[in-house]
Amino acid sequence: MPAPNLDRVRISKTVTHPGDFLSVAREPSSERLWVGHTDFKIYTIDFAAARPTANAVFEGHNSYVSALCVLGRTLISASWDRKLMWWDIQNRRLVRTVDAHELWIRQLATNTRQNLLVTASDDMTCKVWDAQTGRLVRQLAGFEERLPRYDYPNKLFACAFSPDGRHIAAADEACRVIVWETANGREAARFDAMGFFKADWDRNNHPYGGIRCLAFAPDGRSLALAGMENTDVAIINGKALLQNFDWQTGRKNHELKLGSNIQFECLAYHPQSEWLLVAPGAGGAGALYFLNSAQPRVLKETPATMQTFAVTVNEAADAFYTVGRGKALKWEIPA
């Protein structure tokens, strides 16, 4: 079968809906998405339909639905209301609610091999959970609660499991990255990615820039970090920034800066590392970029058409889905 051709990438279906879709999870081997919204609801979109629509299915959170995952016939949602919720997809009912954190939950990631999930919260902890029972397995810490030189709380934006499930990585607003061993919670590495953050004062006593998302490469040897560089007190000068690190040594392999006054909000690897997809969030629609995963080079740039807040790639990597401001999109990469 011919390989997908990035030169032919295109939007094949569009679903519009008022407000912002913030998170997405796809049921494996299907085109059905579950999407979290700023109206506190969880929607489903079946892109296999001729004319897909967004249908509200689950209600129960009291704030933004910031992260989702699908495990078997169960959907797990995380929210700024500090709760995790388990939903029975087939019977459309709430199974379990856990008061998970003291502050907003910004991200969750899953390790399907061990039935674990990890959450990252602004209480500056990551927590590992038994995905089947909702039992807390352990708490991971090590980040500072406040930003250097600022009387301002730190934030914990992103977390991820390594492909083999043996490690968990997380990154904060001060651009510190910590990697722990999943089995025992021991710290395996830490390093700073200071290209994303400069401890200089701005007009509002508040820093700009920062890491917004991260992902292990499919071989588990490196970490991709994406967000926005902090150039000076004027955010308009900031470029979208991606850096790649050997996480075991803390050595930066390469970096790439793109655009102006935009911030990468989400990223996804091709399953065999043929490319890395990064998408813009704040700062305007900008473009989607397919990058060479081994060196700082753009393989393909295509208009994003919206501010993008989450992305998911299918198993064959010949289609992917983006959700964001007022839209959910199916993209195809024909051969």
N, C-alpha and C positions, 0 to 999 in steps of 0.2 A: 504494500500500500504506500503511495507517495506521502512524503512527510509534509506536515502543514507548512505553508509558505507565509512568512510574516508580511511580505509585500502585499498580500491579499486580505489582511485582517480588516474586518468590517463589522458594524453593528447590524444584527439581523432582526432583533425584536426589541421594542421599547415599551416599558410600562411607566406611566406617569402617575404621580400621586402627590398631594400637597404635603409640604413639610420635608423632613430629612429622614432617609433611611440610614441608620448608623452601623448596622451589623448584618452579617449574612452567614448562613450555613446551608450547604447543599446536601440533600439526601444522596448517598453514594449510588453511582450508576443510574442517575436520573437527572431530569432537568427541573426538579422541584426545589425551590428555594424557601427557606424560612428567613424572614427579614425583621430586624428590630427597628423601632421607630422612635422619634422624639415625642410622639403622643402617648408613649408608655405601652403601646400594643405590639403584638407580634403578628405579622402578616405571612401568608403563604402565596407564592407565585409559581405557577406551573408553566415554564417556558416551552413545554412540549405542546401546549394548546395553540391553536391557530391564532387566537387573539387573547393572550394572557392578561390577567388582571390581578391586582393586589387585593386580597381578601383578608380582613382581620379575623383571626381565629382565637388567639389567646389573649386574655386580659387579666392582670393581677399585679403587675409592677406599679410602683408609685412614682417612677421617674424614667429617664431615658433607658432604653434597652441597648446596652453598650456592647454585648458580646453574646454569641450563640454557638452551640455545637450540636451535632446529631450523633447519637450513639445507638445503633440499632433502631428500635421503634420509640426512642426517647429523645426529646429535645430538651437541652439544658440552656437556660438563659441567665445572664448576669445583668445587673442594672446599677445605675447611680443611686438607687434606693438601698444599696448595700446587701441586697439579697441574691441568692441563687434559687432558681425554681426549676423543677423537673416536671415535664409535661408528657403525657401519653399521646403520641401523635395519632394513633389509630382511633382511640376512643375520645380524643379531644377533651382531655381533662387534666387538671392539676394533680400531680402525684405527691410533690414534696416541696416545702419551702424551708430554706436554711438562712438564718441571719449570719452572713458569712464574714463581713468586715465592719469596721467602725466608720469608714468613709467610702466614697464612691469606688465601685469596681469598674476599672477601665478595660480590662482584657481578660480573656480566659483562653487556655489552650488544652488540648487533649492528647493523651497517650493511650491509644486504643489497645495496644498490646497488653498493658497492665491495668486497664480500666481505671485510669487516673485522669484527673483534670487539675489544672493549676490556675489560680486567679491572681491578678495584680490589682492592688488598690492604693488609693491615696493615703491610707493609713501606713504606707511605706512597708507593707509586708506582702509577700506572696504566700499563698496557702495551697497545699496539696490535698485533694479530696478523693475519696473513693467514689468513682462516678456511678456505681450501682446503688450504693446505700446513702450517699451524702455525708458519710463520716469523715471528719477532719483527720488526715493522716499526719501532717506536720505543718509547722509554720516556718517560713524562710525569711530571714532578715539580714540587715547589713547596710542599708541605705540611711543617709542622714535625713532627719525630719524637716530641716530647713535649708534653703539654698545659701551658698557661700556669699557673704557680703550683702545679702538681702534679708530684710525682715519679712520673709514671704515663705509660705509652706512649699516644700518639695512635692513633686507628683511622680507617681509610678505608672508610666504609660503602657508598657508592653511586656509581654512574657511569651516564651515559646519552649516547647520540648525539642530536643534533638531527634533526628529521624529514628535512631535506635532506642529512644526513650530513656537513655541513661543519664541525661543531663537536662537541666532547666536553666534558661537564661532570662534575665530581666534587665530593663534599663530605665533610669529615672530622668527627671528634667535637667538635672545637673550633669547628665551624660556619663554617669557611671554605669558600667555593665558588670553584673555579677552572674557567675555560672555556678550552680550547685549540682551535686550528685543526687539523682532522684532517689536512690535506694536508702540513703541515710541522712540527707540534708546537709552533708559537709560541703563547705565552699571549695570549689575546684579551681576557680580563677576569678580575678577581677581586674578591670582596666578602665581607663577614662578615654572617652572619644571627644576631646575638647574642641574639635572643629565645629561641633554643634552648639557650643556654649562659651560665652565670654563673660567673665565676672566684672562687667562695667555697668555703671549706673545709666539708666535711661530716664526719660522725662517723668515716668510714672513709678519710679522705684520698683521696676519689674523687668525681668529678663525676657528676651525673645529668643527664638530658635529652639533647638532641642531635638531629641530622638523621639519619634512618634511610633515607630514600628521596627521590629527586628525579626529575623528568621535565620535558622541554621541552613546552610547549603545541604543538598540531598546527601552528600557524603559525610556530613557532620563535622567537617574539619574547620569550617570558617563560619563566621556570623556576618550577615548583612544588616546594616543599620541605616535607617532612612528617616529624614525629617527636613529640617531647615537650618542653615548656618546662621549664626549670629555675627553680623559684620560690624555693627556699631549701634548707636542709640536709635537709628531710623530703620524700622523693620522693612521699609520699602527697598532697601538695598540687599536684603537677604535672598539667597538662591536656594533652590531645592538641593539637598545634599544626600549623597549615598556614600557610605564607607564600608569597606570589607576588611575584617580582622581575622587573623589567626587567634582564636579565642584562648587557646592554651598558653600562648606566649604574650598576648596583648600587642602583637606587632600588626601594624596597619599594612594590609596588602596593597590596597589602592583606594582612591576616592574619585567621585565624579560630581561636579556641580552643574546644574542646569536651570535655565529660565531666570526669572527675577520676580521677587515678591510672591513666591509660591512655596508651598510646603508639601513634601511627600507625606501622605497619610497612611498608605498601606502598600504592601509588597507581597509578591508570591513567586516562588521558584517553579520553573518547569520541572517535572518529576525526575528528569535525567540531567538537570543543570544545563539544558541547551540555551536557556535564557532566564533572565530575572525581570519580572514585570513590576514597575513602580507607578503609582498613581497619585495625582495631586489632590489635596484637600483644601486647606485654607489658602486664600490669595487668588482665587479665580480658577476657572476650569483648566487652563493650561493644556497639557498633553499627557497621554499615556506614553511611557517609554519602555521598550523592550531593550534590555541591556545584555551585553556579553557578561556572563556570570563569572568569568575568570579574569577580566581586565576591564579598565574604564573606557568602554566604547558603546555607543548607541547603535543598536541593530535596526531599530524601527521606532519612529515617532509618529503618533496619530492623535488627532484632536480628541480630547476627553469628553467634550460636550456638557460636562457638569463637574461640580466639586464632588470628588469620590471619597467615600469614607470606609469602604470595605470591598474586598475582591475575593473570588474563589475560582479555581481552575479545575476543569474536569479531568478525569483519569487519563484520557488520550491526549490532553493538552491541545486539542483542536477547537476548543471553545472555552470561554471564561465569562464570568458574570461580575458586573460592577454595580454597586448601589451607592446612592448619595443624595444630593440635593434635588428632591422632586422627581427622581427617576430610579428605575432599575433597568439595566441593559444586559442583553445577551450579545456577546461578541463571538464571531466565528473566524477561524483561521483555516480557510480552505487549502487544499493541496495544490 
